[in-house]
Each structure stands twice: as C-alpha cells, then as structure tokens.
C-alpha cells in the first residue's frame, strides 16, 4: 500500500505544516532536542500531555521541559539518528507514531546517575506518540538505560537502588504495582483497538501474525515455532546494544529473559503498521511482560518480586516473515522493581558484559 493510500484517511491538518506524519515527528524532534528549541514544545505538546515511562507516569508539559533541560546539560553533544518512524492513523485528525532513535552523547554535565565522567555512550530508545489535532496528547517512552550506565562505567545496581526509592522523573518512588498507570488494565484485542485507540482496518494479516508470534512463542513457550514466524537469517537488535542472528540465537534471547521470569506472560498493548518503498512493511508493538523474579538470578538473588516490564518491538517483515526485530526495554527499571521487592535480594558479584551472538 502506498503512502498516499495510507494518508487518504488522514486530514492534512493532523500533521501540518509537514508533508506526512514521519516528517512531523522527525522535524520537531530535531528542532526541540537537537537544536535546543525547547520553547517549541508548546507548539507540539498538549498542555496536559500524559507521558508513560518504565518508572511510572508524568503529566503536563512542564515535566517534559524540566527533564529535557537536565538531560541537555548532562549530555550537551547528544545526537539522535532517526532509525525509523512507523505511523498509522487514529481517526481522521490523529495518528500514532512509533519512533526508534539511535542516541549517542558524552557525559559532560551532572545527571541523575552522578557527576560528569567524560565518557561516551550509545543506546537505542523508542517513543510512541499519540497525536490528536496536531498535538502530542500521550506518549510512551522506553530507553535502554543499562547500555548508558555500562558505557559510563557505573554500577547499574547502585543506580537502580536509588531509583527504586526516588525517580527524578517522577519526583517520588518508582511505581511498581500492577495497577500503576503504565501497566494497568488489559487489552483484549489490540488488532482492533489498543491503548492508542482504534486501528484502521488494514494490515490485518500482519497484525494477526505478530499477535500469534507473541502468544505461541512467548506465552505458550513453543520456541520451536520461531521458525514459523521468522526468516532463517532473522536478526534481533536488543538491550545493551546486543545483536543476535539466526533462529537458534533468536530463540535463546527470548528464553534468557523468560528464564529470569519463568511465569512471565506477554501482553500486546498496541499495534501500529506502516509500509514504505524503502523499508517495506514494519509493525511497531508496545508490550508488557508481567511476572515474578523467581527464576535464573540474572539480576541478583531471585526474590519473587512482582515485575512489570514495559517494552517495545519494531518488526521488519519480508514475504510474510520477520527478518529483523528491534526489542527494547529498560533493565534499570526492571532491577529497581526487583530491589523494591526486598526478600533477601543481593546484587550479583559482577554485571554481565554485552556481547554479540552469531
């Protein structure tokens, strides 16, 4: 389906004065956060914008501005490459965008994690923005913060312990309960209606395939069925800038997370699909893994702590199969929830290093 066909049910006012939703997202992102035009947030965000993070939920534009100033000072040379924007209409005057960014910066100023280290870092982040009447009214933000701490040489367990008591983004303790706003409720049929609203009736086969992949592989533990959904040369780019290739390693990447949370159940919270000539069909997913830290002691002593892992995956499809997945979640938020669970938890002797599997 052409971009013009996908734009046909959207009023131009939804993304004006830009040529399409992708241009809308990338243009103001650069102006606000790369060129430091923070005041322009007023032109693009609703005054009562709701921002869902892996630590809890914030409300209002001033929170966005305040947190942005702090990050700009801490990482003044921060750059971000727009890896992809997967967008889809939500009514005739709105859309949802799944924006994947490759970030890089030098830690030159004071930040949540401590005084300047002068070290460089690289990570990936996902931002899903719901735009209505030309303003961002709701946003889901997920970043690979472990990769940042790893690069800066900081102990992720010390930082996570601090965040479990007081998140600077929230101004209070991390929100961990199943009823906390980012994790509350259940989505019955995300193919029709997810947390961003009702989807257009298109790309139903692709959405059904991704939904079945999560149910069969993640929830039913049919790891052998990865080959039914993925190309033999499938690649997964995930946390700590880790990359795995081919079916066997793709299986193990999923199994490794479930080994730490053996009762974990995946729920798809939202689906967005976009097609373009250069990248083909892509599916953006907001997912939530609910479980208890009762398995492999990946993050220190297993203590049975209830954990909600908010994550995002971007899938690239070719000939009906997954050829690439970008899977991002915030391990520091996960560790903070585990620490908050107490019950004899102790940090591991050493944090595992990143590695590539081929």
Secondary structure per residue as TSV (DSSP state, phi and psi in degrees):
chain	resnum	aa	ss	phi	psi
A	1	X	-	360.0	132.6
A	2	X	-	-73.6	161.4
A	3	X	H	-62.4	-38.1
A	4	X	H	-62.1	-37.7
A	5	X	H	-65.7	-38.8
A	6	X	H	-70.4	-25.6
A	7	X	H	-83.0	-11.5
A	8	X	T	-63.1	-28.4
A	9	X	T	-99.5	15.5
A	10	X	S	-115.5	130.9
A	11	X	-	-71.1	137.9
A	12	X	G	-54.8	-27.6
A	13	X	G	-63.0	-20.4
A	14	X	G	-66.2	-29.4
A	15	X	T	-128.6	10.2
A	16	X	T	-60.9	147.4
A	17	X	T	-93.7	25.2
A	18	X	S	-93.4	168.0
A	19	X	S	-79.4	-23.4
A	20	X	S	-166.9	173.4
A	21	X	H	-59.2	-34.5
A	22	X	H	-62.1	-46.9
A	23	X	H	-62.8	-37.8
A	24	X	H	-57.0	-51.7
A	25	X	H	-67.3	-48.7
A	26	X	H	-70.5	-35.7
A	27	X	H	-67.8	-50.1
A	28	X	H	-75.9	-24.9
A	29	X	H	-60.6	-46.7
A	30	X	I	-65.3	-43.0
A	31	X	I	-65.4	-38.7
A	32	X	I	-80.9	-48.7
A	33	X	I	-103.3	-19.6
A	34	X	I	-96.9	-46.4
A	35	X	S	-87.8	-3.1
A	36	X	-	69.5	31.4
A	37	X	-	-87.7	61.2
A	38	X	G	-58.1	-31.8
A	39	X	G	-61.0	-21.8
A	40	X	G	-73.6	-7.2
A	41	X	H	-55.0	-34.9
A	42	X	H	-61.5	-24.4
A	43	X	H	-84.8	-14.7
A	44	X	H	-125.0	-16.8
A	45	X	E	-113.2	140.5
A	46	X	E	-68.3	146.4
A	47	X	E	-57.1	-31.5
A	48	X	E	-106.7	31.6
A	49	X	E	-53.1	140.1
A	50	X	E	-106.8	123.9
A	51	X	E	-117.4	118.3
A	52	X	E	-94.3	127.2
A	53	X	E	-123.1	175.0
A	54	X	T	-72.9	-7.6
A	55	X	T	-106.7	-12.3
A	56	X	E	148.2	-157.0
A	57	X	E	-128.9	139.9
A	58	X	E	-121.3	158.8
A	59	X	E	-130.9	140.5
A	60	X	S	95.7	148.9
A	61	X	H	-65.5	-34.1
A	62	X	H	-64.0	-32.7
A	63	X	H	-63.8	-42.1
A	64	X	H	-62.4	-45.4
A	65	X	H	-65.6	-47.1
A	66	X	H	-60.7	-45.8
A	67	X	H	-66.1	-35.1
A	68	X	H	-67.7	-40.8
A	69	X	H	-60.2	-45.1
A	70	X	H	-60.2	-43.2
A	71	X	H	-69.4	-37.1
A	72	X	H	-63.4	-38.0
A	73	X	H	-72.4	-39.1
A	74	X	H	-68.8	-35.2
A	75	X	T	-130.2	69.9
A	76	X	T	-65.1	-21.5
A	77	X	T	-102.4	19.8
A	78	X	-	-58.8	132.4
A	79	X	E	-124.1	157.7
A	80	X	E	-144.0	125.7
A	81	X	E	-96.3	131.3
A	82	X	E	-79.1	91.7
A	83	X	E	-62.4	-43.7
A	84	X	E	-167.8	153.8
A	85	X	E	-130.9	111.0
A	86	X	E	-98.4	114.5
A	87	X	E	-127.1	158.0
A	88	X	E	-159.0	145.4
A	89	X	E	-68.2	149.4
A	90	X	S	-133.0	83.9
A	91	X	S	83.3	179.8
A	92	X	T	-85.8	-6.0
A	93	X	T	-129.8	29.7
A	94	X	E	-157.9	165.0
A	95	X	E	-156.3	161.7
A	96	X	E	-111.2	137.1
A	97	X	E	-124.3	133.3
A	98	X	E	-107.5	102.9
A	99	X	E	-104.8	118.6
A	100	X	E	-105.9	129.5
A	101	X	E	-128.0	137.5
A	102	X	E	-99.1	112.0
A	103	X	E	-99.1	148.5
A	104	X	E	-149.2	146.6
A	105	X	E	-168.1	170.1
A	106	X	E	-113.9	135.3
A	107	X	-	-80.6	90.7
A	108	X	-	-108.1	-9.9
A	109	X	S	-135.0	175.4
A	110	X	-	-68.7	141.8
A	111	X	B	-146.7	171.6
A	112	X	T	-46.9	-37.0
A	113	X	T	-83.7	-6.0
A	114	X	B	133.8	-174.9
A	115	X	S	-69.1	166.2
A	116	X	-	-57.4	139.1
A	117	X	-	-108.7	-17.8
A	118	X	-	74.3	8.3
A	119	X	-	-95.8	153.4
A	120	X	E	-92.6	152.8
A	121	X	E	-143.8	158.4
A	122	X	E	-137.9	137.0
A	123	X	E	-153.1	175.3
A	124	X	E	-114.5	149.7
A	125	X	E	-141.0	156.6
A	126	X	E	-125.5	135.5
A	127	X	E	-131.0	117.9
A	128	X	E	-102.2	114.6
A	129	X	E	-110.4	128.7
A	130	X	E	-96.6	117.3
A	131	X	E	-109.0	126.4
A	132	X	E	-132.5	133.3
A	133	X	T	53.6	39.1
A	134	X	T	73.9	13.6
A	135	X	E	-130.2	143.5
A	136	X	E	-73.4	117.4
A	137	X	E	-104.4	-19.3
A	138	X	E	-155.3	145.3
A	139	X	E	-146.6	140.5
A	140	X	E	-115.5	120.4
A	141	X	E	-118.6	126.5
A	142	X	E	-135.2	124.7
A	143	X	E	-130.7	151.2
A	144	X	-	-87.6	83.5
A	145	X	H	-76.3	-23.8
A	146	X	H	-60.7	-39.7
A	147	X	H	-60.3	-36.8
A	148	X	H	-66.0	-51.1
A	149	X	H	-62.8	-38.3
A	150	X	H	-60.3	-44.0
A	151	X	H	-69.0	-33.2
A	152	X	H	-82.3	-5.6
A	153	X	T	74.1	25.2
A	154	X	-	-99.3	151.8
A	155	X	-	-77.9	113.0
A	156	X	H	-64.8	-25.6
A	157	X	H	-76.8	-32.9
A	158	X	H	-67.4	-45.2
A	159	X	H	-63.7	-44.5
A	160	X	H	-62.2	-37.4
A	161	X	H	-62.8	-41.0
A	162	X	H	-64.0	-43.8
A	163	X	H	-67.3	-29.0
A	164	X	H	-65.9	-26.7
A	165	X	H	-91.1	-36.0
A	166	X	-	-158.2	110.8
A	167	X	B	-86.4	123.6
A	168	X	T	-63.6	-25.5
A	169	X	T	-67.9	-40.0
A	170	X	T	-90.4	-28.2
A	171	X	T	78.3	14.6
A	172	X	B	-158.9	-178.6
A	173	X	S	-62.3	151.0
A	174	X	-	-57.5	141.9
A	175	X	-	-90.7	115.8
A	176	X	-	-116.1	-15.1
A	177	X	S	-72.5	159.1
A	178	X	T	-65.3	-17.3
A	179	X	T	-96.0	-1.3
A	180	X	S	-61.5	144.9
A	181	X	G	-49.9	-45.0
A	182	X	G	-67.7	-17.5
A	183	X	G	-116.4	-2.1
A	184	X	-	-74.9	151.9
A	185	X	S	74.8	178.1
A	186	X	-	-133.7	146.0
A	187	X	-	-102.6	115.6
A	188	X	S	-73.2	-47.0
A	189	X	-	-142.2	85.0
A	190	X	T	-66.4	-16.7
A	191	X	T	-64.4	-33.6
A	192	X	T	-96.1	-43.1
A	193	X	E	-154.5	107.1
A	194	X	E	-104.8	-164.7
A	195	X	T	-70.4	-13.2
A	196	X	T	-94.8	-1.3
A	197	X	E	115.1	-174.2
A	198	X	E	-71.6	134.5
A	199	X	-	-86.1	154.2
A	200	X	-	-69.3	152.7
A	201	X	S	-82.9	71.1
A	202	X	-	-147.7	161.7
A	203	X	-	54.2	38.2
A	204	X	H	-68.8	-36.9
A	205	X	H	-65.1	-40.0
A	206	X	H	-66.5	-42.1
A	207	X	H	-64.7	-39.7
A	208	X	H	-63.4	-40.8
A	209	X	H	-62.8	-45.5
A	210	X	H	-65.8	-39.9
A	211	X	H	-61.3	-43.9
A	212	X	H	-65.8	-37.2
A	213	X	H	-57.9	-48.0
A	214	X	I	-63.0	-43.4
A	215	X	I	-68.9	-48.4
A	216	X	I	-72.4	-45.6
A	217	X	I	-83.8	-52.4
A	218	X	I	-75.5	-51.3
A	219	X	I	-85.6	-38.9
A	220	X	S	-88.4	-6.8
A	221	X	-	64.1	26.5
A	222	X	-	-85.9	71.7
A	223	X	G	-65.3	-24.0
A	224	X	G	-66.1	-21.2
A	225	X	G	-80.9	-1.3
A	226	X	H	-53.0	-38.9
A	227	X	H	-65.6	-22.0
A	228	X	H	-73.0	-25.8
A	229	X	H	-110.0	-19.8
A	230	X	E	-117.9	146.3
A	231	X	E	-66.0	153.0
A	232	X	E	-57.5	-29.3
A	233	X	E	-100.3	24.3
A	234	X	E	-54.7	144.8
A	235	X	E	-124.4	137.3
A	236	X	E	-121.6	120.3
A	237	X	E	-100.3	121.3
A	238	X	-	-137.0	-156.9
A	239	X	G	-65.7	156.5
A	240	X	G	60.2	26.2
A	241	X	G	58.9	30.2
A	242	X	-	-82.6	143.4
A	243	X	E	-128.9	130.2
A	244	X	E	-122.6	148.5
A	245	X	E	-132.3	144.5
A	246	X	H	76.8	162.5
A	247	X	H	-56.5	-50.5
A	248	X	H	-59.6	-43.8
A	249	X	H	-73.0	-32.1
A	250	X	H	-63.2	-43.8
A	251	X	H	-58.2	-48.0
A	252	X	H	-65.0	-32.2
A	253	X	H	-63.2	-41.4
A	254	X	H	-68.1	-46.6
A	255	X	H	-63.5	-33.4
A	256	X	H	-64.1	-39.1
A	257	X	H	-70.8	-42.9
A	258	X	H	-68.3	-25.8
A	259	X	H	-62.3	-33.5
A	260	X	H	-78.8	-28.1
A	261	X	S	-127.8	71.4
A	262	X	T	-63.7	-20.1
A	263	X	T	-99.4	13.0
A	264	X	-	-64.1	137.2
A	265	X	E	-126.1	129.7
A	266	X	E	-86.7	138.3
A	267	X	E	-128.6	126.4
A	268	X	E	-78.0	125.0
A	269	X	E	-98.4	-27.4
A	270	X	E	-160.1	148.3
A	271	X	E	-130.0	138.1
A	272	X	E	-140.3	134.0
A	273	X	E	-128.0	136.8
A	274	X	E	-143.5	148.3
A	275	X	E	-128.2	137.0
A	276	X	E	-143.1	161.0
A	277	X	T	-64.0	-35.3
A	278	X	T	-79.1	-36.4
A	279	X	T	-117.1	-2.3
A	280	X	E	71.8	-149.5
A	281	X	E	-89.5	129.7
A	282	X	E	-127.8	146.2
A	283	X	E	-122.5	123.0
A	284	X	E	-99.8	135.7
A	285	X	E	-129.5	132.5
A	286	X	E	-99.3	124.8
A	287	X	E	-127.3	162.4
A	288	X	E	-136.7	122.5
A	289	X	E	-102.0	116.4
A	290	X	E	-104.9	131.5
A	291	X	E	-172.9	-171.1
A	292	X	E	-123.0	146.8
A	293	X	E	-81.5	81.0
A	294	X	-	-129.2	14.3
A	295	X	S	-119.0	-132.2
A	296	X	S	-57.4	136.2
A	297	X	-	-80.2	57.6
A	298	X	T	-64.1	-38.2
A	299	X	T	-112.4	37.9
A	300	X	S	98.8	-171.7
A	301	X	S	-56.4	128.5
A	302	X	-	-65.7	131.2
A	303	X	-	-133.0	6.9
A	304	X	-	72.4	13.7
A	305	X	E	-64.0	135.1
A	306	X	E	-70.3	136.6
A	307	X	E	-134.9	137.7
A	308	X	E	-115.9	114.7
A	309	X	E	-105.2	107.4
A	310	X	E	-88.1	124.8
A	311	X	E	-141.0	172.2
A	312	X	E	-139.5	139.9
A	313	X	E	-127.8	137.9
A	314	X	E	-114.6	121.0
A	315	X	E	-107.1	135.3
A	316	X	E	-105.5	130.4
A	317	X	E	-113.7	142.7
A	318	X	E	-141.4	129.6
A	319	X	T	50.7	40.4
A	320	X	T	80.8	6.9
A	321	X	E	-129.7	158.2
A	322	X	E	-77.6	123.9
A	323	X	E	-104.7	-20.0
A	324	X	E	-156.1	138.3
A	325	X	E	-128.6	132.7
A	326	X	E	-103.5	113.1
A	327	X	E	-118.4	114.2
A	328	X	E	-125.2	134.7
A	329	X	E	-149.0	167.4
A	330	X	-	-102.1	102.2
A	331	X	H	-66.7	-27.4
A	332	X	H	-66.6	-39.0
A	333	X	H	-65.0	-36.6
A	334	X	H	-63.6	-48.6
A	335	X	H	-62.6	-39.6
A	336	X	H	-60.6	-40.1
A	337	X	H	-66.0	-39.6
A	338	X	H	-64.3	-45.5
A	339	X	H	-60.5	-41.1
A	340	X	H	-63.2	-24.8
A	341	X	T	-72.2	-15.9
A	342	X	-	59.3	-126.1
A	343	X	T	55.7	45.7
A	344	X	T	80.9	14.0
A	345	X	-	-64.5	139.0
A	346	X	-	-134.5	144.5
A	347	X	-	-66.9	151.2
A	348	X	-	-66.3	159.5
A	349	X	S	-64.5	-34.6
A	350	X	S	-150.0	139.0
A	351	X	-	-71.6	135.4
A	352	X	-	-66.6	144.8
A	353	X	-	-84.3	157.5
A	354	X	-	-73.1	152.2
A	355	X	-	-155.5	160.8
A	356	X	-	-103.4	142.0
A	357	X	B	-114.8	138.5
A	358	X	-	-132.4	360.0
